[in-house]
Amino acid sequence: MELKTLLGKNVKYYRFKAGLTQEQLAERINASTNYVGRLERGQHNPSLAKIELIAHSLNIESYELLMKHTGIDRIPNRLKVTTKNN
């Protein structure tokens, strides 16, 4: 698996675990929702600083975004995450 694809799957996995929408993560990392979507699809190469910011926003260590986890392949392509306030 290509590194940026693995990174994207991990961002999506940890975002899902955190109960965040793409919009909420985008707000936390000062990026657009489009950026988060492209990142999760493995279509973007973020800087190391951005990887650190994403990890911090997801309450994980940066290296976890670059590791193969068993759970990432079980996340469906389309996720519906709703916030508790809805």
Secondary structure, DSSP 8 states (H G I E B T S, - for coil): --HHHHHHHHHHHHHHHHT--HHHHHHHTT--HHHHHHHHTT-----HHHHHHHHHHTTS-GGGGGS--GGGGGS-SS-----TT-
